[in-house]
Each structure stands twice: as structure tokens, then as C-alpha cells.
Amino acid sequence: MPYDLLIKGALVYPGEEPPRVIDVAIEGDRIAALGSDLAVDAAAQVVQADGLLLCPGFIDLHAHSALEPFRDPLLVPKIAQGFTTELINPDGLAPAPVDRARWQARRAYLQPLEGPGPETWPWSSIDEYLQALAATRPATTLVPSVGHGSVREYVMGSEQRAPTAQELEAMRWEVRAGFEAGARSLSFGLIYVPGAFADTAELIEVAKEAARFGAPLAVHVRNESDLVLQAVGEMIEVARRSGAPLHLSHLKVIGHPHLVEPLLELIDQANREIDITFDQYPYGAGSTMLSALLPPWSLAGGPATTLARLRDPAARAQIARDVRRGLPGWENIFAAVGPESITISHAAPPRSDAIGKSLAQIAEEREIDPLEAALDLLCDTSLDVTMIDHYASEEVVRQIFRHPLHLIGSDGIFGEHPHPRLYGTAARVLGRYALHEGLIPVEEAIARLATRAARRLGLTDRGRIAEGLRADLVLLDPARFIDTATYEEPRRTPDGVVGVWVAGRAVWRDGAPTGERPGGVWTGR
């Protein structure tokens, strides 16, 4: 039979199995045949791939691409490193569901992580949002999560209280509607408002809806610093009592390396009784909105209320006292890493001059206290600031990376001076750690990037190279494939990516995007 594309002579890593040199034929959006000597004259296009590696398309399990396609549907930083599928709406934060009267406040809160999206948001429900997102025709396949925090805000606003019985039932209904619209996980962000205001009992009840669909809970836990064991323990209990699988987002320990070993032991113990995995970006620095430095009470009520508090002398003084002294159970990032380790990666005008500088540098230039410098930045930009916080050594990163339950999530945030993980995650995992340093076997790295990630989300049509599966493929030069993005020059694409195909169509070739946008939005329909 005729083929649209024939990739000849590559060393093919099919998923979790050992590699072999084999030809791969593609017809339409599917892998049509695998063979040792498929006929060249049967194909419209032939790629001679001797000496190259062919892998299943990579899956990013923590992607901040919920609104970026409205600006750039090519999603170049992702396809340039081989990501063909992305799980969006992490950390409990999503553009929908949203009250039509409050969409501007939602956009203002999400903007440091997700960008603004379209000039006006034409959606309210999750299904309406997914239709609008699909209309952008993204290059990658975007798989939605239901964001618990967004559901909570839609139902009961940003209030710091427990839901009524009626509100809890309404939240469960919205979560159920999200899964029926195509979501494949339920995400929680327990350091972000209003998710931070939910108690364990609320989490359990909402998680029961994920259990009904066999979908994992993708969780940014309450505390990744001194109380990380308790925070992870809480979610293990939520998974146990709800029956839902558990997937811990960007597993880390901020500023307390002695807790890494007991944390991994806790996960091993939990693995004996619940379905648990975690993802990690392979860097010792994180990135999030600068407002994450503020105590949770100061964020209640939404962005406008937070800004009013920051501009009120008495409230601002209380915020500063709480940051300096800490609050019970609160993850105090400023205290954990210090202003020297917090760098501004995005700041809206008129404070764009702060990009690339640490809070300590900004404070020195302005001759003020570093915490006051951070509060000024938030005021001056209406909270539209993103930071990079350096919290762990490379040794700690690798200690977590070696764990067998480890999967990959870039957590990449688009921006002028992003964290290098946006451009470098997959190449650092497979290129640097596996191919060049042998930290884990190459087939293990590919399984984590593709096969096991697809299995985690229940995506049975991708993640492996096999006949009949979706033709999401990555062709690499193993001698050259490595991450090149750095904190100083973060917008550098990896070397050695020869080609990337999504649904059988090339989206990256010869070091540049092709302009093709075959990905779409996963709805399960």
C-alpha cells in the first residue's frame, strides 16, 4: 500500500522495549507499518535516518499552555524539544469555568503564569473554553485538566471559608462536567487562592469525581518546604479515601535537602497501597507568580482586593510581618530561599527593567529592604510579575530524578526571560541525563517522556511506536541532542532535533517550525 511518509533506518525506541533498527511508515495520522526493509517506492516522502533515534512524541505532564495558543499556536518552545502532547491547566488554575462577570479578575490572576489570552474571553464553561482553544489550531495536542481552584472560585468566589453543602455539590457538578468535556485529570494548587483555602475534607469530596472517571489528581501540594512530608501525606490520604490515582506535580524540597530521602520513602510506602506517580522538571529552581510570596489571607477576594491591601499602610505592614515571621503551615518561599535567590523573569510595564535581576539587586539599586522591593513590584505591575526561585542543588535534583516513579513535566511559563525549563526540559532529561551522562538508560528516559506519561493520562492512542497508533514522532541526532537553554540565555532551542511529527505532519524540521498546526484539543470524542 502507498505511504505518506517512510522513515528508514532509524534506531527506533518503541516505548519501554529495547530499540532496534527498523523502518516506520506513516499513512495519514497513523503509523501504518513497521518493517526491516519497507519499499522506498511505496512512499510519497522518504526520510533517511541512519544513525538517528526515532522516539514516540514526548508528553509534558505540567504545561502552562492554556492561553498561549491564542498568541502563538505554534508553541515553538515545546515542539522544538519534541513535546507533541501537553497536559494543561495545572496547579488548580484554569481559564474555565469562570463567571462572566469576573473573567477579568481571573485573567489578571492567571496572567503571570498563563499570559492574558484573547482580548475578551468568550467562554464561561469548560466546554466553551475548550472549543475556543481548539479554534486556535495549536501545533501540539492540548489535554485539559479540571482546575479545582477555578471551580471553587466559580462556585463561591475567593473567600477564605469552607463551602456549604450546596456549594460543595455544585463544585462536584462542575468537576464532573469538566471530565465529560474531555478533561483527563483534576488539578489542585494548594498554595494558590482559592485552592489554598480548601480543607482536606473538601479535597476528598471533589476528588471522588476524578475517581469516577479513573483520572489522576495532579497536585501542587500545600508546602514543598519544611512541611513537605505533611503536605504530601495529606494528598496520599485524599487519594486513599477518594479512590483516585495520585500524581504529585513538580516534586521538590525547597531549602531542606535532608527531607528528600524521607519524602521518597513516604512515596514508596504509599505506592504499596495507592496508585501514585510524580513529575519533576530537571532543574534546581522553580518559577511562579511573585504574589506566591504573600500570605494566603492577603490574596483572598481576588487581585483587586490584594492590590488594595498592598497599598494600605496597615495591611501592607501586616503582610510584611507575616512574611518575616511566617504563619503556621504556610509555605514561606521568601524565607526559605532568600531574596538573593529570587530572580524576576517577567514584569509588566513600567517595571520591565526588573527582568533578570534578583530581589536583592533591585533592593540595593533602590536602597530599600528586599521584601519591600517585592511588594513595590507587585503594586507597580498590578501583580503581573513572575519569578525564578533557586531552591536546590543539582545533586538533590538528580536524587529525585533517579526514582522509578518519576515522570516529566516542564512547568514552563512563556515570557520574555523565562525559566530555561520552557525550552530545555526534554533535552535535559533524554539528552544530558540519559544519552550523554548515562544517569538512567535511554529507553527508561523515553518511557518516562512518552509511554508512561500516556498511560498515566489514559491516552491509549499515543506514547508508543506501534502499528495503528497516532504518528506522534521525534527524530533525534543522539550525538547532538542536548539542552542549550540557560538562566542567562533561556530562549535557546536544543541541538539535535532533526524532525518532529504530530499526527503524521511535520511541525519541526531542520531547526525551525514548519508552520503546520495539527495538534488540537483532546476531548475524548
DOGU-415043 format. One record per residue (C-alpha): y, z, x; residue in three letters. Coordinates in pm, whole numbers, plus 50000, padded with zeros to 5 digits. Layout:
N
YZXALA ...
//
This chain:
525
500005000050000MET 503604994250120PRO 505565024250251TYR 509305030150263ASP 509095048150596LEU 506465053050866LEU 506925079451138ILE 504485070351416LYS 503065090751700GLY 504855124051650ALA 503215157451722LEU 503035169251362VAL 503215206251275TYR 501935205850915PRO 502745242250835GLY 500585271050951GLU 497895249151109GLU 497745237151472PRO 499645205051547PRO 498145170751601ARG 499455136251688VAL 499405116651364ILE 501355090851164ASP 503195101150847VAL 504015076050574ALA 506625081650302ILE 506915064149968GLU 509885073649752GLY 510455111049777ASP 506825119549866ARG 504545119850165ILE 502165091550084ALA 499685092150370ALA 498685108750696LEU 496575089850947GLY 495855083651311SER 496765046951306ASP 498635036650993LEU 499624999750988ALA 503184992651102VAL 503434960950894ASP 502884981450579ALA 506234999350616ALA 509804988550543ALA 511075010850824GLN 509275024751128VAL 510395053851346VAL 508575055151677GLN 508275092051753ALA 506155095252067ASP 506905128152243GLY 508765142351942LEU 507895170451698LEU 507745164751323LEU 508105195951108CYS 508445203650737PRO 512075207750632GLY 513375242550702PHE 514295267050424ILE 517295290250457ASP 516485322050265LEU 520045335550275HIS 522695308750223ALA 526345311750123HIS 526425276149986SER 527125284349621ALA 530615268749618LEU 530825248949944GLU 529375216749787PRO 532495213749573PHE 534385209249902ARG 531745192950126ASP 528475182949957PRO 527065170350288LEU 526665206550408LEU 526725193850766VAL 526105227150948PRO 522845230750755LYS 521345195850777ILE 522365193151144ALA 519845220451233GLN 517085209650994GLY 517665230650682PHE 516715209950378THR 516445237650117THR 518715268050071GLU 518415299549860LEU 521925305949728ILE 523745334549553ASN 522565362249787PRO 523865398149803ASP 524065401149425GLY 527145378549431LEU 527275346049236ALA 529805324049056PRO 527975329648725ALA 527625344248474PRO 531355350148453VAL 533705359748171ASP 536045330248115ARG 538955354848110ALA 538015369248451ARG 536915339148655TRP 539985340348880GLN 539235376348980ALA 535605366649054ARG 536775337449265ARG 539195359749458ALA 536425384549539TYR 533895357849642LEU 536305336249841GLN 535815352850184PRO 532055347050155LEU 531725315449948GLU 535085297649952GLY 537055290449634PRO 535035262549476GLY 536775238549236PRO 540405243949135GLU 539245257248800THR 535785269548716TRP 534495251048408PRO 531475273548360TRP 530585307348215SER 526775308748200SER 524385304248491ILE 523065272248336ASP 526585257748309GLU 527305266848671TYR 524095250248791LEU 524975218448602GLN 528405217648769ALA 526835224249108LEU 524285196349057ALA 527115172248979ALA 528375176149339THR 525115159549458ARG 524505182149762PRO 522575169250061ALA 520225199250062THR 518265213649772THR 520015244949646LEU 517695270749490VAL 519575296349280PRO 519225333949269SER 520455355648985VAL 523105378849128GLY 522755414148992HIS 526345422949080GLY 527685392548897SER 525565400348592VAL 526785436448596ARG 530435425848623GLU 529975400648340TYR 528485426948110VAL 530535457948195MET 533305448648438GLY 533755465148779SER 533615500548650GLU 532045528348856GLN 529645542348598ARG 526145538548460ALA 525565512548188PRO 524925522247830THR 521545513447681ALA 523125483247513GLN 524765471847836GLU 521525475548029LEU 519715454347773GLU 522495428347795ALA 522095427748173MET 518355422348140ARG 519005393947894TRP 521385376748141GLU 518875380248424VAL 516185365348204ARG 518485336448111ALA 519105330148482GLY 515415327348556PHE 514935304348258GLU 517725282348402ALA 515795278948729GLY 516525309148950ALA 513785318749194ARG 514945353549299SER 517055382949183LEU 519555392749449SER 521195426549498PHE 524195435449713GLY 524365473149716LEU 527385475549947ILE 529435451949730TYR 531065460249399VAL 529995463749131PRO 526385463849257GLY 527155494349471ALA 527765514249152PHE 524215509049020ALA 521765538049048ASP 518065534449120THR 517075536348754ALA 519295506448672GLU 517835486348960LEU 514295493048837ILE 515045481748482GLU 516765449648593VAL 514025442648848ALA 511415442748572LYS 512815409248461GLU 512145394648805ALA 508605408348787ALA 508055389248461ARG 508735356848648PHE 506885366748967GLY 510175363449156ALA 511175384549456PRO 514035409049474LEU 516305397049758ALA 518185428149860VAL 521145437550078HIS 520345474750083VAL 522905502750038ARG 523045512750400ASN 521965494250715GLU 523275521150947SER 522435558350972ASP 520755559350628LEU 518835526550656VAL 515435543450611LEU 516525559250285GLN 518125526950166ALA 515025505950235VAL 512885533550087GLY 514885531449765GLU 514115494349727MET 510455499449811ILE 510365523749521GLU 512205498849296VAL 509615472149381ALA 506735496349327ARG 507965507948988ARG 509125474048860SER 506175453548988GLY 508435427849153ALA 507885414849507PRO 510465427149760LEU 512345406350014HIS 514825425050233LEU 517875404650332SER 519065402750696HIS 517055432550818LEU 519025451651078LYS 520135485551202VAL 523875489451261ILE 524695511551557GLY 521475532451559HIS 518815514051764PRO 516495544251763HIS 515885537651391LEU 514435502651441VAL 510885514051517GLU 510655538251222PRO 512155511450998LEU 509455486451093LEU 506815513551047GLU 508175520350696LEU 507855483350613ILE 504295482650749ASP 503375512250531GLN 504925496050225ALA 503055463550296ASN 499815481650224ARG 500785486549859GLU 503515461749763ILE 504365425449834ASP 507135427550095ILE 508855404250343THR 512245402950510PHE 514575377850667ASP 516785380250973GLN 519415359051143TYR 518705358951519PRO 521975374651635TYR 523225409751706GLY 526375405451499ALA 526905402451127GLY 529635386650918SER 531045395850580THR 534295401750394MET 536705425550568LEU 537015445050244SER 533475457850312ALA 535225482850542LEU 536715500150236LEU 535085529050049PRO 533435517449724PRO 535735536749490TRP 538715517049622SER 537095484149512LEU 536415494849153ALA 538315474848894GLY 538455442149086GLY 540655426149355PRO 544005431749182ALA 543315468849143THR 542145471549505THR 545335454949628LEU 547425478549417ALA 545675508049582ARG 546235493849930LEU 549955490349852ARG 550275525249704ASP 551035550149984PRO 548975578849840ALA 545915557449758ALA 546125539850094ARG 546225573150273ALA 543095584150084GLN 541335551750179ILE 542185557450545ALA 540975593750531ARG 537665583250375ASP 537085556450637VAL 537835580750920ARG 535765609350778ARG 533075589850593GLY 531575595850249LEU 528045607850162PRO 525625578550154GLY 528275552150226TRP 527715526250498GLU 530885530050705ASN 530915498550918ILE 534265506151079PHE 532995539351211ALA 529565525551307ALA 530765497251533VAL 534425504551609GLY 537495481651600PRO 536685466051938GLU 533515451551785SER 535085436951471ILE 536505401651509THR 538355381851243ILE 536605348951166SER 538775338450872HIS 542155349950744ALA 544235332750479ALA 547905324550545PRO 550205339850651PRO 547755357750881ARG 545775328651024SER 546985339751367ASP 544465368351346ALA 541455344851361ILE 539395350451674GLY 540965384151754LYS 539405418651730SER 540955445851518LEU 541655464351842ALA 543575434151979GLN 545535429651658ILE 546435466651657ALA 547565465452017GLU 549745434851954GLU 551355451451653ARG 551465485951812GLU 549685502251517ILE 546405520151451ASP 543375496151425PRO 542425508351078LEU 545995503050960GLU 545805468151111ALA 542755460950896ALA 544445474150582LEU 547545453250655ASP 545385422150695LEU 543785428150356LEU 547185433050192CYS 548805402950355ASP 545975379050258THR 545115393049913SER 541715403450057LEU 540865368350182ASP 539585378750526VAL 536155375350685THR 534955394850988MET 532225393751251ILE 530895428351341ASP 528865432351661HIS 526305459651595TYR 523115454851801ALA 521775442752135SER 519685411552185GLU 516745434552262GLU 516985450151915VAL 517235415751754VAL 514045404551928ARG 512235436751839GLN 512755429251470ILE 512125392051520PHE 508595397451652ARG 507405414151332HIS 504835393051140PRO 506575397150802LEU 509755381750946HIS 511295350750781LEU 514605332750839ILE 517965335050663GLY 521095322150832SER 523615341650622ASP 526035315050744GLY 529555316750598ILE 531645284950610PHE 535095287550764GLY 537495277951040GLU 535905300451304HIS 532525310351160PRO 529735331551299HIS 527565308651518PRO 524605315351287ARG 526065289651046LEU 525315261851295TYR 522645277051517GLY 520075298051329THR 517145273751303ALA 517645260251654ALA 517795295451796ARG 514565305351620VAL 512475274351692LEU 514325260251993GLY 515375290152201ARG 512885317052095TYR 509755295852043ALA 509935262952233LEU 511915274352536HIS 511095311352574GLU 507715314752401GLY 508725346452219LEU 506445335251934ILE 504205304351909PRO 505835272251790VAL 503565269651484GLU 504485305351392GLU 508205297251406ALA 507695266451187ILE 505595286150939ALA 508405311550906ARG 511085284850872LEU 509195263850619ALA 505715272150489THR 506005309450424ARG 509585306250303ALA 508495280750041ALA 505615303349941ARG 507995332649908ARG 510055313449652LEU 507095297649475GLY 508165262649580LEU 504785245549584THR 506145210349644ASP 507535216549996ARG 507145236950312GLY 504165217350449ARG 503395182050564ILE 500625170450332ALA 499975140850106GLU 501745143149772GLY 504305168749883LEU 508035163149895ARG 509165143950205ALA 511495170150350ASP 511065164850724LEU 512685173151057VAL 512115152351373LEU 512955170451699LEU 513015164552071ASP 511285196452198PRO 512895194152540ALA 516405193352397ARG 516265212952072PHE 518265244852118ILE 521265262251966ASP 524635254852129THR 526985273751894ALA 528625304552047THR 531045330951925TYR 533785313152121GLU 532775278052004GLU 530815283651683PRO 531085248951528ARG 528655231651762ARG 525575214551621THR 522235218551801PRO 520985193652053ASP 517715175052000GLY 517705168451623VAL 516575132051602VAL 516355129351224GLY 516315149650903VAL 514985136650571TRP 515435152050227VAL 513205137949954ALA 512395108450180GLY 516005098950253ARG 517645103850592ALA 520545128350578VAL 520935132350958TRP 520325105951222ARG 521495100451581ASP 523625131751587GLY 525575125351266ALA 525205127850889PRO 524225095650714THR 526225103350401GLY 523105104950185GLU 523025133849933ARG 519535135049781PRO 519075172849758GLY 520265185549422GLY 519805218949249VAL 516395233949183TRP 515865242048816THR 512075240248798GLY 512325213948528ARG 
//
